[in-house]
Amino acid sequence: MTSALMTGNAAAAWGARLAGADYVPAFPITPQTEIIETLAGWIGAGAMPGRITMLESEHSMIAAAGAAAATGVRVFTATSSQGLLYGLEMLWTCAGWRTPFVLLNVSRALAAPITLEADHNDVLAARDSGALQIHCATCQEVVDTVLMAYRLGEHDAVRLPVIVNIDGFQLSFTREPVELPDAREAAEFVGAFRPGALKFRASHPIAQAVAVLGGSTYSYFRYEMQRAAEAALSAHMGIAADFARRFGRHYGAVEAYRMDDAEYAFVMIGSFASKARDAVDRLRNQGWRIGLVRPRLIRPFPAARLRELLGPVKAAAVIDQNLSIGSGGILAGEIAAALYALPKRPLILSYVGGLGGRDIAPAELDAMAAEVKRAAACGIVPNPRLLFTGDELREVRKLQAVAAVERQELEAAP
């Protein structure tokens, strides 16, 4: 293994290189572009075999990814934010084709208003597409997860695209120490892409149905995709165990931190979960029995494992870095649904924070923990909360006042 200091974007590029990606269809978008620039540099210099092709849009990029994978080529691509939404139509199509490839999404909040910083609404918009989703919290996890994602998506029982998600700026441009697996060992771990009956080639023509008439046949194919996603849970368990044996790092479907005796828990995904991890240590030093649950897999959703971890606690704070307008935090709803069948289930308190890259302060995590403890004591769950301070609101009001004055001056001008 080689140790190096690198960004999350560089770690993603190394994952693709070590996995032996043959083809990289691409379209640049901030904060993903560094990944494509790095791969283009390696391919252009001959350090990485393969081909990179710049397309005219993310829609074409994902179409090219699925078409190439259908010929037996191992494909890597990357996007972010509006780019993922622009290509979303083809992501659904490629999942229906059952063509496995890895798409690295660098999460960025959606317009409008526009921002370049991160939240998770872009990637969670793809959660029903049929593509699997794995969320990373560290640069080390990025390179390792890309390798595991190829094994998972190409598994004979799965055959689906895999989205590996990292947070823009907070992880994509953050440099951390990373241990790169030996190239030969990584290649042995990932193995050769075996497209089997999926492979289209001129020397051996085959037909594959992509249009059906009638709900019965359509239902069959959608259910086959559901079964494939379900199979990905057990496949991931075996892949994670094999990765741990080879490289000494284990990644379960859910990370549990200090949950053995926990009475309370934070639940988060992505790099901001490291803030909750620090809060757990701080509160543990004060005598709290609290832990962190971080789902890595969002699709398939690891409901059984979440029930094991959260079933014994009294109450949990689910902190969503997203907002489903008109509903609330997406993760909170999915966690509540997963726990619903338990005869005795914890109280779930929903918080929405980190939208557009907004920081979540240690004091806010402490306040959430205190509110969780009060809710457990009285049995009353407060309404979902948007994390936003009085100082922030006053700043917004100042900007609104300035805009109002400018508008009045414009209207009064001759």
Buried (B, 14 or more C-beta within 10 A) or exposed (E): EEEBEBBBBBBBBBBBBBBBBBBBBBBBBBBBBBBBBBBBEBBEEEEBEBEBEEBEEBBBBBBBBBBBBBBBBBBBBBBBBBBBBBBBEBBBBBBBBBBBBBBBBBBBBBEEEEBBBBBBBBBBBBBEBBBBBBBBBBBBBBBBBBBBBBBBBBBEEBBBBBBBBBBBBBBBBBEBEBBBBBEEEBBEBBEEBEBEEBBBEEEEEEEEEEEEEEEEEEEEBEEEBEEBBEBBBEBBBEBBEEBEEBBEEEBBBBBBBBBEEBBBBBBBBBBBBBBBBEBBEBBBEEEBBBBBBBBBBBBBBBBEBBBEBBBBBBBBBBBBBBBBEEEBBBBBBBBBEBBEEEEEBBBBBBBBBBBBBBEBEEEBBBBBBEBBBEBBEEEEBEEBBEBBEEEEEEEEEEEEEEEEEEEEEEEEEE
